[in-house]
Amino acid sequence: MLLWIGSVIGAGIGLRIRSYLGSKTTALFLAILMVPWTLVMLWLLDKITDNLVLLMILAPILLTAVPGLLARGAVLLIRTKHV
């Protein structure tokens, strides 16, 4: 739950400070995308690997960076018609 709230607030504040286009929309997309993404990725990581070190390396990347990039890309695609 804290991962979800922290990433959404962090993305919104970070984009707003830098005055990027669509900071609120990106945070909203990220908030919506994070719930199913986190559940699916945790399930997938549980099924794929039993190695704890690999899990500790992949989990932060897959759970925070990828949904943020997808949300930002979606907003830019909607707003400017290119990424």
mmCIF file of the N, C-alpha and C atoms, coordinates in Angstrom:
data_MODEL
# 
_entry.id   MODEL 
# 
loop_
_atom_site.group_PDB 
_atom_site.id 
_atom_site.type_symbol 
_atom_site.label_atom_id 
_atom_site.label_alt_id 
_atom_site.label_comp_id 
_atom_site.label_asym_id 
_atom_site.label_entity_id 
_atom_site.label_seq_id 
_atom_site.pdbx_PDB_ins_code 
_atom_site.Cartn_x 
_atom_site.Cartn_y 
_atom_site.Cartn_z 
_atom_site.occupancy 
_atom_site.B_iso_or_equiv 
_atom_site.pdbx_formal_charge 
_atom_site.auth_seq_id 
_atom_site.auth_comp_id 
_atom_site.auth_asym_id 
_atom_site.auth_atom_id 
_atom_site.pdbx_PDB_model_num 
ATOM 1   N N  . MET A 1 1  ? 0.823  -1.193  0.000   1.00 0.00 ? 1  MET A N  1 
ATOM 2   C CA . MET A 1 1  ? 0.000  0.000   0.000   1.00 0.00 ? 1  MET A CA 1 
ATOM 3   C C  . MET A 1 1  ? 0.872  1.264   0.000   1.00 0.00 ? 1  MET A C  1 
ATOM 4   N N  . LEU A 1 2  ? 1.929  1.254   0.818   1.00 0.00 ? 2  LEU A N  1 
ATOM 5   C CA . LEU A 1 2  ? 2.821  2.413   0.873   1.00 0.00 ? 2  LEU A CA 1 
ATOM 6   C C  . LEU A 1 2  ? 3.592  2.593   -0.426  1.00 0.00 ? 2  LEU A C  1 
ATOM 7   N N  . LEU A 1 3  ? 3.926  1.496   -1.077  1.00 0.00 ? 3  LEU A N  1 
ATOM 8   C CA . LEU A 1 3  ? 4.597  1.571   -2.382  1.00 0.00 ? 3  LEU A CA 1 
ATOM 9   C C  . LEU A 1 3  ? 3.698  2.287   -3.382  1.00 0.00 ? 3  LEU A C  1 
ATOM 10  N N  . TRP A 1 4  ? 2.433  1.969   -3.371  1.00 0.00 ? 4  TRP A N  1 
ATOM 11  C CA . TRP A 1 4  ? 1.465  2.565   -4.284  1.00 0.00 ? 4  TRP A CA 1 
ATOM 12  C C  . TRP A 1 4  ? 1.307  4.061   -4.003  1.00 0.00 ? 4  TRP A C  1 
ATOM 13  N N  . ILE A 1 5  ? 1.078  4.408   -2.757  1.00 0.00 ? 5  ILE A N  1 
ATOM 14  C CA . ILE A 1 5  ? 0.860  5.807   -2.392  1.00 0.00 ? 5  ILE A CA 1 
ATOM 15  C C  . ILE A 1 5  ? 2.127  6.639   -2.621  1.00 0.00 ? 5  ILE A C  1 
ATOM 16  N N  . GLY A 1 6  ? 3.262  6.113   -2.206  1.00 0.00 ? 6  GLY A N  1 
ATOM 17  C CA . GLY A 1 6  ? 4.516  6.849   -2.340  1.00 0.00 ? 6  GLY A CA 1 
ATOM 18  C C  . GLY A 1 6  ? 4.917  7.104   -3.780  1.00 0.00 ? 6  GLY A C  1 
ATOM 19  N N  . SER A 1 7  ? 4.741  6.106   -4.624  1.00 0.00 ? 7  SER A N  1 
ATOM 20  C CA . SER A 1 7  ? 5.125  6.300   -6.022  1.00 0.00 ? 7  SER A CA 1 
ATOM 21  C C  . SER A 1 7  ? 4.205  7.280   -6.736  1.00 0.00 ? 7  SER A C  1 
ATOM 22  N N  . VAL A 1 8  ? 2.934  7.235   -6.437  1.00 0.00 ? 8  VAL A N  1 
ATOM 23  C CA . VAL A 1 8  ? 1.985  8.153   -7.076  1.00 0.00 ? 8  VAL A CA 1 
ATOM 24  C C  . VAL A 1 8  ? 2.233  9.595   -6.619  1.00 0.00 ? 8  VAL A C  1 
ATOM 25  N N  . ILE A 1 9  ? 2.398  9.793   -5.335  1.00 0.00 ? 9  ILE A N  1 
ATOM 26  C CA . ILE A 1 9  ? 2.661  11.144  -4.824  1.00 0.00 ? 9  ILE A CA 1 
ATOM 27  C C  . ILE A 1 9  ? 4.015  11.648  -5.314  1.00 0.00 ? 9  ILE A C  1 
ATOM 28  N N  . GLY A 1 10 ? 5.013  10.786  -5.296  1.00 0.00 ? 10 GLY A N  1 
ATOM 29  C CA . GLY A 1 10 ? 6.349  11.176  -5.767  1.00 0.00 ? 10 GLY A CA 1 
ATOM 30  C C  . GLY A 1 10 ? 6.367  11.552  -7.235  1.00 0.00 ? 10 GLY A C  1 
ATOM 31  N N  . ALA A 1 11 ? 5.664  10.781  -8.046  1.00 0.00 ? 11 ALA A N  1 
ATOM 32  C CA . ALA A 1 11 ? 5.607  11.096  -9.477  1.00 0.00 ? 11 ALA A CA 1 
ATOM 33  C C  . ALA A 1 11 ? 4.885  12.420  -9.711  1.00 0.00 ? 11 ALA A C  1 
ATOM 34  N N  . GLY A 1 12 ? 3.783  12.611  -9.030  1.00 0.00 ? 12 GLY A N  1 
ATOM 35  C CA . GLY A 1 12 ? 3.029  13.854  -9.197  1.00 0.00 ? 12 GLY A CA 1 
ATOM 36  C C  . GLY A 1 12 ? 3.817  15.076  -8.769  1.00 0.00 ? 12 GLY A C  1 
ATOM 37  N N  . ILE A 1 13 ? 4.473  15.002  -7.614  1.00 0.00 ? 13 ILE A N  1 
ATOM 38  C CA . ILE A 1 13 ? 5.252  16.135  -7.112  1.00 0.00 ? 13 ILE A CA 1 
ATOM 39  C C  . ILE A 1 13 ? 6.482  16.372  -7.980  1.00 0.00 ? 13 ILE A C  1 
ATOM 40  N N  . GLY A 1 14 ? 7.155  15.293  -8.337  1.00 0.00 ? 14 GLY A N  1 
ATOM 41  C CA . GLY A 1 14 ? 8.362  15.439  -9.159  1.00 0.00 ? 14 GLY A CA 1 
ATOM 42  C C  . GLY A 1 14 ? 8.085  16.063  -10.511 1.00 0.00 ? 14 GLY A C  1 
ATOM 43  N N  . LEU A 1 15 ? 7.032  15.631  -11.158 1.00 0.00 ? 15 LEU A N  1 
ATOM 44  C CA . LEU A 1 15 ? 6.686  16.194  -12.465 1.00 0.00 ? 15 LEU A CA 1 
ATOM 45  C C  . LEU A 1 15 ? 6.172  17.623  -12.338 1.00 0.00 ? 15 LEU A C  1 
ATOM 46  N N  . ARG A 1 16 ? 5.479  17.915  -11.256 1.00 0.00 ? 16 ARG A N  1 
ATOM 47  C CA . ARG A 1 16 ? 4.962  19.272  -11.059 1.00 0.00 ? 16 ARG A CA 1 
ATOM 48  C C  . ARG A 1 16 ? 6.092  20.264  -10.771 1.00 0.00 ? 16 ARG A C  1 
ATOM 49  N N  . ILE A 1 17 ? 7.078  19.838  -9.989  1.00 0.00 ? 17 ILE A N  1 
ATOM 50  C CA . ILE A 1 17 ? 8.216  20.711  -9.694  1.00 0.00 ? 17 ILE A CA 1 
ATOM 51  C C  . ILE A 1 17 ? 8.970  21.050  -10.973 1.00 0.00 ? 17 ILE A C  1 
ATOM 52  N N  . ARG A 1 18 ? 9.126  20.071  -11.848 1.00 0.00 ? 18 ARG A N  1 
ATOM 53  C CA . ARG A 1 18 ? 9.840  20.299  -13.103 1.00 0.00 ? 18 ARG A CA 1 
ATOM 54  C C  . ARG A 1 18 ? 8.956  20.942  -14.171 1.00 0.00 ? 18 ARG A C  1 
ATOM 55  N N  . SER A 1 19 ? 7.697  21.206  -13.865 1.00 0.00 ? 19 SER A N  1 
ATOM 56  C CA . SER A 1 19 ? 6.724  21.845  -14.762 1.00 0.00 ? 19 SER A CA 1 
ATOM 57  C C  . SER A 1 19 ? 6.511  21.054  -16.051 1.00 0.00 ? 19 SER A C  1 
ATOM 58  N N  . TYR A 1 20 ? 6.418  19.737  -15.919 1.00 0.00 ? 20 TYR A N  1 
ATOM 59  C CA . TYR A 1 20 ? 6.163  18.899  -17.084 1.00 0.00 ? 20 TYR A CA 1 
ATOM 60  C C  . TYR A 1 20 ? 4.680  18.886  -17.427 1.00 0.00 ? 20 TYR A C  1 
ATOM 61  N N  . LEU A 1 21 ? 4.403  18.692  -18.702 1.00 0.00 ? 21 LEU A N  1 
ATOM 62  C CA . LEU A 1 21 ? 3.042  18.624  -19.201 1.00 0.00 ? 21 LEU A CA 1 
ATOM 63  C C  . LEU A 1 21 ? 2.338  17.385  -18.651 1.00 0.00 ? 21 LEU A C  1 
ATOM 64  N N  . GLY A 1 22 ? 1.160  17.545  -18.101 1.00 0.00 ? 22 GLY A N  1 
ATOM 65  C CA . GLY A 1 22 ? 0.340  16.430  -17.656 1.00 0.00 ? 22 GLY A CA 1 
ATOM 66  C C  . GLY A 1 22 ? 0.803  15.755  -16.389 1.00 0.00 ? 22 GLY A C  1 
ATOM 67  N N  . SER A 1 23 ? 1.294  16.509  -15.424 1.00 0.00 ? 23 SER A N  1 
ATOM 68  C CA . SER A 1 23 ? 1.790  15.900  -14.192 1.00 0.00 ? 23 SER A CA 1 
ATOM 69  C C  . SER A 1 23 ? 0.661  15.248  -13.387 1.00 0.00 ? 23 SER A C  1 
ATOM 70  N N  . LYS A 1 24 ? -0.480 15.905  -13.319 1.00 0.00 ? 24 LYS A N  1 
ATOM 71  C CA . LYS A 1 24 ? -1.610 15.338  -12.574 1.00 0.00 ? 24 LYS A CA 1 
ATOM 72  C C  . LYS A 1 24 ? -2.190 14.121  -13.282 1.00 0.00 ? 24 LYS A C  1 
ATOM 73  N N  . THR A 1 25 ? -2.261 14.192  -14.604 1.00 0.00 ? 25 THR A N  1 
ATOM 74  C CA . THR A 1 25 ? -2.782 13.059  -15.371 1.00 0.00 ? 25 THR A CA 1 
ATOM 75  C C  . THR A 1 25 ? -1.853 11.856  -15.263 1.00 0.00 ? 25 THR A C  1 
ATOM 76  N N  . THR A 1 26 ? -0.559 12.099  -15.273 1.00 0.00 ? 26 THR A N  1 
ATOM 77  C CA . THR A 1 26 ? 0.400  11.013  -15.121 1.00 0.00 ? 26 THR A CA 1 
ATOM 78  C C  . THR A 1 26 ? 0.247  10.357  -13.757 1.00 0.00 ? 26 THR A C  1 
ATOM 79  N N  . ALA A 1 27 ? 0.104  11.153  -12.705 1.00 0.00 ? 27 ALA A N  1 
ATOM 80  C CA . ALA A 1 27 ? -0.081 10.609  -11.360 1.00 0.00 ? 27 ALA A CA 1 
ATOM 81  C C  . ALA A 1 27 ? -1.380 9.805   -11.280 1.00 0.00 ? 27 ALA A C  1 
ATOM 82  N N  . LEU A 1 28 ? -2.432 10.281  -11.932 1.00 0.00 ? 28 LEU A N  1 
ATOM 83  C CA . LEU A 1 28 ? -3.697 9.551   -11.944 1.00 0.00 ? 28 LEU A CA 1 
ATOM 84  C C  . LEU A 1 28 ? -3.565 8.219   -12.686 1.00 0.00 ? 28 LEU A C  1 
ATOM 85  N N  . PHE A 1 29 ? -2.934 8.252   -13.853 1.00 0.00 ? 29 PHE A N  1 
ATOM 86  C CA . PHE A 1 29 ? -2.715 7.013   -14.607 1.00 0.00 ? 29 PHE A CA 1 
ATOM 87  C C  . PHE A 1 29 ? -1.883 6.031   -13.794 1.00 0.00 ? 29 PHE A C  1 
ATOM 88  N N  . LEU A 1 30 ? -0.862 6.542   -13.123 1.00 0.00 ? 30 LEU A N  1 
ATOM 89  C CA . LEU A 1 30 ? -0.009 5.692   -12.308 1.00 0.00 ? 30 LEU A CA 1 
ATOM 90  C C  . LEU A 1 30 ? -0.787 5.085   -11.146 1.00 0.00 ? 30 LEU A C  1 
ATOM 91  N N  . ALA A 1 31 ? -1.658 5.878   -10.526 1.00 0.00 ? 31 ALA A N  1 
ATOM 92  C CA . ALA A 1 31 ? -2.468 5.360   -9.420  1.00 0.00 ? 31 ALA A CA 1 
ATOM 93  C C  . ALA A 1 31 ? -3.379 4.234   -9.880  1.00 0.00 ? 31 ALA A C  1 
ATOM 94  N N  . ILE A 1 32 ? -3.939 4.373   -11.063 1.00 0.00 ? 32 ILE A N  1 
ATOM 95  C CA . ILE A 1 32 ? -4.822 3.340   -11.596 1.00 0.00 ? 32 ILE A CA 1 
ATOM 96  C C  . ILE A 1 32 ? -4.034 2.118   -12.042 1.00 0.00 ? 32 ILE A C  1 
ATOM 97  N N  . LEU A 1 33 ? -2.892 2.344   -12.660 1.00 0.00 ? 33 LEU A N  1 
ATOM 98  C CA . LEU A 1 33 ? -2.081 1.256   -13.204 1.00 0.00 ? 33 LEU A CA 1 
ATOM 99  C C  . LEU A 1 33 ? -1.349 0.453   -12.134 1.00 0.00 ? 33 LEU A C  1 
ATOM 100 N N  . MET A 1 34 ? -0.986 1.084   -11.027 1.00 0.00 ? 34 MET A N  1 
ATOM 101 C CA . MET A 1 34 ? -0.171 0.420   -10.013 1.00 0.00 ? 34 MET A CA 1 
ATOM 102 C C  . MET A 1 34 ? -0.858 -0.775  -9.361  1.00 0.00 ? 34 MET A C  1 
ATOM 103 N N  . VAL A 1 35 ? -2.149 -0.715  -9.145  1.00 0.00 ? 35 VAL A N  1 
ATOM 104 C CA . VAL A 1 35 ? -2.834 -1.798  -8.430  1.00 0.00 ? 35 VAL A CA 1 
ATOM 105 C C  . VAL A 1 35 ? -2.793 -3.111  -9.206  1.00 0.00 ? 35 VAL A C  1 
ATOM 106 N N  . PRO A 1 36 ? -3.309 -3.174  -10.442 1.00 0.00 ? 36 PRO A N  1 
ATOM 107 C CA . PRO A 1 36 ? -3.232 -4.457  -11.145 1.00 0.00 ? 36 PRO A CA 1 
ATOM 108 C C  . PRO A 1 36 ? -1.791 -4.846  -11.505 1.00 0.00 ? 36 PRO A C  1 
ATOM 109 N N  . TRP A 1 37 ? -0.952 -3.852  -11.822 1.00 0.00 ? 37 TRP A N  1 
ATOM 110 C CA . TRP A 1 37 ? 0.439  -4.146  -12.182 1.00 0.00 ? 37 TRP A CA 1 
ATOM 111 C C  . TRP A 1 37 ? 1.169  -4.815  -11.014 1.00 0.00 ? 37 TRP A C  1 
ATOM 112 N N  . THR A 1 38 ? 1.008  -4.270  -9.812  1.00 0.00 ? 38 THR A N  1 
ATOM 113 C CA . THR A 1 38 ? 1.680  -4.824  -8.644  1.00 0.00 ? 38 THR A CA 1 
ATOM 114 C C  . THR A 1 38 ? 1.208  -6.238  -8.351  1.00 0.00 ? 38 THR A C  1 
ATOM 115 N N  . LEU A 1 39 ? -0.080 -6.465  -8.415  1.00 0.00 ? 39 LEU A N  1 
ATOM 116 C CA . LEU A 1 39 ? -0.598 -7.805  -8.152  1.00 0.00 ? 39 LEU A CA 1 
ATOM 117 C C  . LEU A 1 39 ? -0.093 -8.821  -9.174  1.00 0.00 ? 39 LEU A C  1 
ATOM 118 N N  . VAL A 1 40 ? -0.112 -8.453  -10.440 1.00 0.00 ? 40 VAL A N  1 
ATOM 119 C CA . VAL A 1 40 ? 0.339  -9.368  -11.495 1.00 0.00 ? 40 VAL A CA 1 
ATOM 120 C C  . VAL A 1 40 ? 1.843  -9.620  -11.393 1.00 0.00 ? 40 VAL A C  1 
ATOM 121 N N  . MET A 1 41 ? 2.630  -8.588  -11.158 1.00 0.00 ? 41 MET A N  1 
ATOM 122 C CA . MET A 1 41 ? 4.084  -8.757  -11.080 1.00 0.00 ? 41 MET A CA 1 
ATOM 123 C C  . MET A 1 41 ? 4.496  -9.564  -9.855  1.00 0.00 ? 41 MET A C  1 
ATOM 124 N N  . LEU A 1 42 ? 3.852  -9.347  -8.719  1.00 0.00 ? 42 LEU A N  1 
ATOM 125 C CA . LEU A 1 42 ? 4.175  -10.152 -7.543  1.00 0.00 ? 42 LEU A CA 1 
ATOM 126 C C  . LEU A 1 42 ? 3.824  -11.612 -7.764  1.00 0.00 ? 42 LEU A C  1 
ATOM 127 N N  . TRP A 1 43 ? 2.707  -11.866 -8.382  1.00 0.00 ? 43 TRP A N  1 
ATOM 128 C CA . TRP A 1 43 ? 2.325  -13.246 -8.692  1.00 0.00 ? 43 TRP A CA 1 
ATOM 129 C C  . TRP A 1 43 ? 3.313  -13.871 -9.670  1.00 0.00 ? 43 TRP A C  1 
ATOM 130 N N  . LEU A 1 44 ? 3.681  -13.107 -10.710 1.00 0.00 ? 44 LEU A N  1 
ATOM 131 C CA . LEU A 1 44 ? 4.613  -13.608 -11.716 1.00 0.00 ? 44 LEU A CA 1 
ATOM 132 C C  . LEU A 1 44 ? 5.996  -13.868 -11.129 1.00 0.00 ? 44 LEU A C  1 
ATOM 133 N N  . LEU A 1 45 ? 6.489  -12.946 -10.308 1.00 0.00 ? 45 LEU A N  1 
ATOM 134 C CA . LEU A 1 45 ? 7.791  -13.151 -9.683  1.00 0.00 ? 45 LEU A CA 1 
ATOM 135 C C  . LEU A 1 45 ? 7.779  -14.344 -8.736  1.00 0.00 ? 45 LEU A C  1 
ATOM 136 N N  . ASP A 1 46 ? 6.671  -14.575 -8.090  1.00 0.00 ? 46 ASP A N  1 
ATOM 137 C CA . ASP A 1 46 ? 6.545  -15.741 -7.208  1.00 0.00 ? 46 ASP A CA 1 
ATOM 138 C C  . ASP A 1 46 ? 6.606  -17.040 -8.006  1.00 0.00 ? 46 ASP A C  1 
ATOM 139 N N  . LYS A 1 47 ? 5.993  -17.046 -9.171  1.00 0.00 ? 47 LYS A N  1 
ATOM 140 C CA . LYS A 1 47 ? 5.973  -18.252 -10.004 1.00 0.00 ? 47 LYS A CA 1 
ATOM 141 C C  . LYS A 1 47 ? 7.299  -18.489 -10.718 1.00 0.00 ? 47 LYS A C  1 
ATOM 142 N N  . ILE A 1 48 ? 7.995  -17.410 -11.100 1.00 0.00 ? 48 ILE A N  1 
ATOM 143 C CA . ILE A 1 48 ? 9.200  -17.547 -11.909 1.00 0.00 ? 48 ILE A CA 1 
ATOM 144 C C  . ILE A 1 48 ? 10.419 -17.961 -11.085 1.00 0.00 ? 48 ILE A C  1 
ATOM 145 N N  . THR A 1 49 ? 10.632 -17.318 -9.955  1.00 0.00 ? 49 THR A N  1 
ATOM 146 C CA . THR A 1 49 ? 11.894 -17.529 -9.256  1.00 0.00 ? 49 THR A CA 1 
ATOM 147 C C  . THR A 1 49 ? 11.708 -17.870 -7.786  1.00 0.00 ? 49 THR A C  1 
ATOM 148 N N  . ASP A 1 50 ? 12.640 -18.687 -7.304  1.00 0.00 ? 50 ASP A N  1 
ATOM 149 C CA . ASP A 1 50 ? 12.736 -18.976 -5.871  1.00 0.00 ? 50 ASP A CA 1 
ATOM 150 C C  . ASP A 1 50 ? 14.001 -18.359 -5.289  1.00 0.00 ? 50 ASP A C  1 
ATOM 151 N N  . ASN A 1 51 ? 14.798 -17.722 -6.144  1.00 0.00 ? 51 ASN A N  1 
ATOM 152 C CA . ASN A 1 51 ? 16.051 -17.100 -5.739  1.00 0.00 ? 51 ASN A CA 1 
ATOM 153 C C  . ASN A 1 51 ? 15.762 -15.734 -5.133  1.00 0.00 ? 51 ASN A C  1 
ATOM 154 N N  . LEU A 1 52 ? 16.056 -15.580 -3.850  1.00 0.00 ? 52 LEU A N  1 
ATOM 155 C CA . LEU A 1 52 ? 15.746 -14.341 -3.136  1.00 0.00 ? 52 LEU A CA 1 
ATOM 156 C C  . LEU A 1 52 ? 16.566 -13.154 -3.635  1.00 0.00 ? 52 LEU A C  1 
ATOM 157 N N  . VAL A 1 53 ? 17.823 -13.390 -4.005  1.00 0.00 ? 53 VAL A N  1 
ATOM 158 C CA . VAL A 1 53 ? 18.674 -12.295 -4.494  1.00 0.00 ? 53 VAL A CA 1 
ATOM 159 C C  . VAL A 1 53 ? 18.127 -11.750 -5.808  1.00 0.00 ? 53 VAL A C  1 
ATOM 160 N N  . LEU A 1 54 ? 17.751 -12.621 -6.719  1.00 0.00 ? 54 LEU A N  1 
ATOM 161 C CA . LEU A 1 54 ? 17.171 -12.196 -7.987  1.00 0.00 ? 54 LEU A CA 1 
ATOM 162 C C  . LEU A 1 54 ? 15.856 -11.457 -7.765  1.00 0.00 ? 54 LEU A C  1 
ATOM 163 N N  . LEU A 1 55 ? 15.070 -11.942 -6.835  1.00 0.00 ? 55 LEU A N  1 
ATOM 164 C CA . LEU A 1 55 ? 13.804 -11.293 -6.509  1.00 0.00 ? 55 LEU A CA 1 
ATOM 165 C C  . LEU A 1 55 ? 14.028 -9.888  -5.952  1.00 0.00 ? 55 LEU A C  1 
ATOM 166 N N  . MET A 1 56 ? 15.051 -9.721  -5.112  1.00 0.00 ? 56 MET A N  1 
ATOM 167 C CA . MET A 1 56 ? 15.342 -8.405  -4.540  1.00 0.00 ? 56 MET A CA 1 
ATOM 168 C C  . MET A 1 56 ? 15.873 -7.435  -5.588  1.00 0.00 ? 56 MET A C  1 
ATOM 169 N N  . ILE A 1 57 ? 16.472 -7.938  -6.649  1.00 0.00 ? 57 ILE A N  1 
ATOM 170 C CA . ILE A 1 57 ? 16.960 -7.075  -7.724  1.00 0.00 ? 57 ILE A CA 1 
ATOM 171 C C  . ILE A 1 57 ? 15.826 -6.690  -8.665  1.00 0.00 ? 57 ILE A C  1 
ATOM 172 N N  . LEU A 1 58 ? 14.984 -7.643  -9.035  1.00 0.00 ? 58 LEU A N  1 
ATOM 173 C CA . LEU A 1 58 ? 13.940 -7.398  -10.027 1.00 0.00 ? 58 LEU A CA 1 
ATOM 174 C C  . LEU A 1 58 ? 12.709 -6.685  -9.473  1.00 0.00 ? 58 LEU A C  1 
ATOM 175 N N  . ALA A 1 59 ? 12.346 -6.953  -8.235  1.00 0.00 ? 59 ALA A N  1 
ATOM 176 C CA . ALA A 1 59 ? 11.099 -6.409  -7.681  1.00 0.00 ? 59 ALA A CA 1 
ATOM 177 C C  . ALA A 1 59 ? 11.039 -4.883  -7.687  1.00 0.00 ? 59 ALA A C  1 
ATOM 178 N N  . PRO A 1 60 ? 12.048 -4.156  -7.207  1.00 0.00 ? 60 PRO A N  1 
ATOM 179 C CA . PRO A 1 60 ? 11.936 -2.688  -7.233  1.00 0.00 ? 60 PRO A CA 1 
ATOM 180 C C  . PRO A 1 60 ? 11.833 -2.120  -8.645  1.00 0.00 ? 60 PRO A C  1 
ATOM 181 N N  . ILE A 1 61 ? 12.535 -2.734  -9.571  1.00 0.00 ? 61 ILE A N  1 
ATOM 182 C CA . ILE A 1 61 ? 12.490 -2.247  -10.954 1.00 0.00 ? 61 ILE A CA 1 
ATOM 183 C C  . ILE A 1 61 ? 11.119 -2.493  -11.557 1.00 0.00 ? 61 ILE A C  1 
ATOM 184 N N  . LEU A 1 62 ? 10.620 -3.705  -11.406 1.00 0.00 ? 62 LEU A N  1 
ATOM 185 C CA . LEU A 1 62 ? 9.331  -4.050  -12.015 1.00 0.00 ? 62 LEU A CA 1 
ATOM 186 C C  . LEU A 1 62 ? 8.144  -3.407  -11.308 1.00 0.00 ? 62 LEU A C  1 
ATOM 187 N N  . LEU A 1 63 ? 8.267  -3.148  -10.016 1.00 0.00 ? 63 LEU A N  1 
ATOM 188 C CA . LEU A 1 63 ? 7.126  -2.625  -9.273  1.00 0.00 ? 63 LEU A CA 1 
ATOM 189 C C  . LEU A 1 63 ? 7.037  -1.104  -9.263  1.00 0.00 ? 63 LEU A C  1 
ATOM 190 N N  . THR A 1 64 ? 8.140  -0.401  -9.521  1.00 0.00 ? 64 THR A N  1 
ATOM 191 C CA . THR A 1 64 ? 8.075  1.065   -9.477  1.00 0.00 ? 64 THR A CA 1 
ATOM 192 C C  . THR A 1 64 ? 8.436  1.724   -10.801 1.00 0.00 ? 64 THR A C  1 
ATOM 193 N N  . ALA A 1 65 ? 9.522  1.331   -11.409 1.00 0.00 ? 65 ALA A N  1 
ATOM 194 C CA . ALA A 1 65 ? 10.000 2.029   -12.609 1.00 0.00 ? 65 ALA A CA 1 
ATOM 195 C C  . ALA A 1 65 ? 9.122  1.768   -13.826 1.00 0.00 ? 65 ALA A C  1 
ATOM 196 N N  . VAL A 1 66 ? 8.773  0.530   -14.070 1.00 0.00 ? 66 VAL A N  1 
ATOM 197 C CA . VAL A 1 66 ? 8.018  0.188   -15.283 1.00 0.00 ? 66 VAL A CA 1 
ATOM 198 C C  . VAL A 1 66 ? 6.631  0.834   -15.301 1.00 0.00 ? 66 VAL A C  1 
ATOM 199 N N  . PRO A 1 67 ? 5.839  0.766   -14.222 1.00 0.00 ? 67 PRO A N  1 
ATOM 200 C CA . PRO A 1 67 ? 4.523  1.431   -14.287 1.00 0.00 ? 67 PRO A CA 1 
ATOM 201 C C  . PRO A 1 67 ? 4.627  2.944   -14.449 1.00 0.00 ? 67 PRO A C  1 
ATOM 202 N N  . GLY A 1 68 ? 5.646  3.559   -13.865 1.00 0.00 ? 68 GLY A N  1 
ATOM 203 C CA . GLY A 1 68 ? 5.837  5.002   -14.034 1.00 0.00 ? 68 GLY A CA 1 
ATOM 204 C C  . GLY A 1 68 ? 6.134  5.366   -15.478 1.00 0.00 ? 68 GLY A C  1 
ATOM 205 N N  . LEU A 1 69 ? 6.979  4.583   -16.112 1.00 0.00 ? 69 LEU A N  1 
ATOM 206 C CA . LEU A 1 69 ? 7.280  4.832   -17.525 1.00 0.00 ? 69 LEU A CA 1 
ATOM 207 C C  . LEU A 1 69 ? 6.060  4.604   -18.407 1.00 0.00 ? 69 LEU A C  1 
ATOM 208 N N  . LEU A 1 70 ? 5.299  3.570   -18.109 1.00 0.00 ? 70 LEU A N  1 
ATOM 209 C CA . LEU A 1 70 ? 4.079  3.307   -18.891 1.00 0.00 ? 70 LEU A CA 1 
ATOM 210 C C  . LEU A 1 70 ? 3.054  4.427   -18.728 1.00 0.00 ? 70 LEU A C  1 
ATOM 211 N N  . ALA A 1 71 ? 2.889  4.908   -17.498 1.00 0.00 ? 71 ALA A N  1 
ATOM 212 C CA . ALA A 1 71 ? 1.932  5.994   -17.253 1.00 0.00 ? 71 ALA A CA 1 
ATOM 213 C C  . ALA A 1 71 ? 2.369  7.273   -17.955 1.00 0.00 ? 71 ALA A C  1 
ATOM 214 N N  . ARG A 1 72 ? 3.654  7.605   -17.855 1.00 0.00 ? 72 ARG A N  1 
ATOM 215 C CA . ARG A 1 72 ? 4.146  8.826   -18.498 1.00 0.00 ? 72 ARG A CA 1 
ATOM 216 C C  . ARG A 1 72 ? 4.046  8.721   -20.017 1.00 0.00 ? 72 ARG A C  1 
ATOM 217 N N  . GLY A 1 73 ? 4.388  7.564   -20.557 1.00 0.00 ? 73 GLY A N  1 
ATOM 218 C CA . GLY A 1 73 ? 4.277  7.355   -22.000 1.00 0.00 ? 73 GLY A CA 1 
ATOM 219 C C  . GLY A 1 73 ? 2.848  7.461   -22.482 1.00 0.00 ? 73 GLY A C  1 
ATOM 220 N N  . ALA A 1 74 ? 1.897  6.920   -21.712 1.00 0.00 ? 74 ALA A N  1 
ATOM 221 C CA . ALA A 1 74 ? 0.490  6.992   -22.095 1.00 0.00 ? 74 ALA A CA 1 
ATOM 222 C C  . ALA A 1 74 ? -0.008 8.432   -22.108 1.00 0.00 ? 74 ALA A C  1 
ATOM 223 N N  . VAL A 1 75 ? 0.376  9.212   -21.111 1.00 0.00 ? 75 VAL A N  1 
ATOM 224 C CA . VAL A 1 75 ? -0.054 10.612  -21.057 1.00 0.00 ? 75 VAL A CA 1 
ATOM 225 C C  . VAL A 1 75 ? 0.545  11.405  -22.207 1.00 0.00 ? 75 VAL A C  1 
ATOM 226 N N  . LEU A 1 76 ? 1.825  11.197  -22.487 1.00 0.00 ? 76 LEU A N  1 
ATOM 227 C CA . LEU A 1 76 ? 2.438  11.910  -23.603 1.00 0.00 ? 76 LEU A CA 1 
ATOM 228 C C  . LEU A 1 76 ? 1.820  11.510  -24.935 1.00 0.00 ? 76 LEU A C  1 
ATOM 229 N N  . LEU A 1 77 ? 1.489  10.244  -25.076 1.00 0.00 ? 77 LEU A N  1 
ATOM 230 C CA . LEU A 1 77 ? 0.855  9.781   -26.303 1.00 0.00 ? 77 LEU A CA 1 
ATOM 231 C C  . LEU A 1 77 ? -0.526 10.412  -26.476 1.00 0.00 ? 77 LEU A C  1 
ATOM 232 N N  . ILE A 1 78 ? -1.270 10.513  -25.412 1.00 0.00 ? 78 ILE A N  1 
ATOM 233 C CA . ILE A 1 78 ? -2.605 11.111  -25.476 1.00 0.00 ? 78 ILE A CA 1 
ATOM 234 C C  . ILE A 1 78 ? -2.507 12.618  -25.753 1.00 0.00 ? 78 ILE A C  1 
ATOM 235 N N  . ARG A 1 79 ? -1.624 13.300  -25.044 1.00 0.00 ? 79 ARG A N  1 
ATOM 236 C CA . ARG A 1 79 ? -1.535 14.760  -25.136 1.00 0.00 ? 79 ARG A CA 1 
ATOM 237 C C  . ARG A 1 79 ? -0.877 15.247  -26.418 1.00 0.00 ? 79 ARG A C  1 
ATOM 238 N N  . THR A 1 80 ? 0.231  14.632  -26.819 1.00 0.00 ? 80 THR A N  1 
ATOM 239 C CA . THR A 1 80 ? 1.007  15.165  -27.930 1.00 0.00 ? 80 THR A CA 1 
ATOM 240 C C  . THR A 1 80 ? 0.966  14.290  -29.185 1.00 0.00 ? 80 THR A C  1 
ATOM 241 N N  . LYS A 1 81 ? 0.358  13.139  -29.114 1.00 0.00 ? 81 LYS A N  1 
ATOM 242 C CA . LYS A 1 81 ? 0.255  12.171  -30.196 1.00 0.00 ? 81 LYS A CA 1 
ATOM 243 C C  . LYS A 1 81 ? 1.589  11.551  -30.575 1.00 0.00 ? 81 LYS A C  1 
ATOM 244 N N  . HIS A 1 82 ? 2.635  11.749  -29.746 1.00 0.00 ? 82 HIS A N  1 
ATOM 245 C CA . HIS A 1 82 ? 3.897  11.029  -29.907 1.00 0.00 ? 82 HIS A CA 1 
ATOM 246 C C  . HIS A 1 82 ? 4.579  10.966  -28.546 1.00 0.00 ? 82 HIS A C  1 
ATOM 247 N N  . VAL A 1 83 ? 5.501  10.031  -28.391 1.00 0.00 ? 83 VAL A N  1 
ATOM 248 C CA . VAL A 1 83 ? 6.141  9.849   -27.085 1.00 0.00 ? 83 VAL A CA 1 
ATOM 249 C C  . VAL A 1 83 ? 7.413  10.593  -27.012 1.00 0.00 ? 83 VAL A C  1 
# 
